[in-house]
């Protein structure tokens, strides 16, 4: 296996290359498979954005700050 012989950070770059994944997927299964992969990537990115927004909302909400431990915001 080629990936087993390269460093982990190079493996991460290869695995995260969306263009290469789309090209390989299109060659093997056509556009329905590429569309499914795009939906998967969008849902993962959207989930992370939603989570970060929720964390930001909790940190800036006065009611949430009052219920947090004192060592975080002196609440």
N, C-alpha and C positions, 0 to 999 in steps of 0.2 A: 504494500500500500504506500503510495507516494506521500500522503499526509503524515504518516507515522514517522517519516524520515526528516521532516522539517520542524523548525522550532514552533512552540505553541503560539507565539504571537503572529507568526506567518500563517499558521493554520486559522487563527481568528480572522485575519484579513481575507483569506480565501473563502472562509465560510460566510463572511458578512458581505461579500461582493454581490450585490443584488443584480447587477447587470449580468454577471457570469451565471448566476443561478437562473435568471430568466431565460437566458440564451440556451442553457442546457435543458431547461424544462420545456421550452418551446420546441427544441429539436426532438425531444422524446415523447411529448404528449399533446402538443398543439396549444392553441390559445386558451381553451378552457382551463388547462392546468396553470398557465401563466396568470390568468385571471384569479384563480383560487389562491395562488401564491401572493399576488398583489393584495388581495383582501386580507390574507393572513398578516402580512407585513403592516398594512394600514391599521388593523385592529390592535396589533401589539404596540405600535407607536401611539395610537389613540389612547390605549389603556394607560400607558406611562404618562402621557400628558394629563389625562383625567386625574390620575393619582397625585401628580405634582400640584395640580390646581387645588385638589382637596387638602393637601398638606399646607399649602400657602393660605387657603381659606381658614383652616383651623388656627394657624399661627396668628393671623391678623384679626380674628373675631374676638371681640371683648368678652363675650360670654364664655368662649372656650378657654381664653387665657385665665379667667378667674377660676376655672376648674382644674387647671394644670398644677402639677407639683411646684412648690416654691423654688426649687433649685433650677427650674427652667426659666421662668419669667418673674420670679418673686411674687407669684400669685398666692 
